[in-house]
């Protein structure tokens, strides 16, 4: 009976650590294909420096699943990054002067 408890504990720890392996640490970046506008680079450090935690966005606003892409129309409608990048909390996603903050050619 005790070995079953240890097995479940080991499984729990393994799953927890594996989930953390997919997260972007505050000092890391994630790159998304950005089409003709250039790739999009998300900086965990930039957001952490503003006092944000991963749980502020994940998973309620932005899914944790890798490969999830977003269309600018969705962002401009307040989805995903656009929930905060709305011109009130942070720069607005459809402000042409700020495109280079995320898109890198």
Buried (B, 14 or more C-beta within 10 A) or exposed (E): EEEEEEEEEEEEEEEEEEEEEEEBEBEEEEEBEBEEEBEBBBBBEEBBEEEBEBEBBEEEBBEEEEEEEBEBEBBBEBBBBBBBBBEEEBBBBBEEEBBEBBBEE
